Amino acid sequence: MKCGEKTEVYSRVTGYFRPVANWNKGKQAEFSDRKTYDVTRAAAVVMPK
């Protein structure tokens, strides 16, 4: 469902959560290039049941 409202995205940087919208353009571009992964799936691959 889309409501059309803007959302605020936070990222953890050196121990602090900061709104991505407050970052400079270069840091925002770097953030968009990051890959995310599911820690629970990664753990299942490393430590299968």
Secondary structure as GFF3:
##gff-version 3
##sequence-region A 1 49
A	DSSP	beta_strand	10	13	.	.	.	ID=ss1
A	DSSP	beta_strand	16	19	.	.	.	ID=ss2
A	DSSP	three_ten_helix	20	22	.	.	.	ID=ss3
A	DSSP	alpha_helix	25	33	.	.	.	ID=ss4
A	DSSP	alpha_helix	39	46	.	.	.	ID=ss5
###
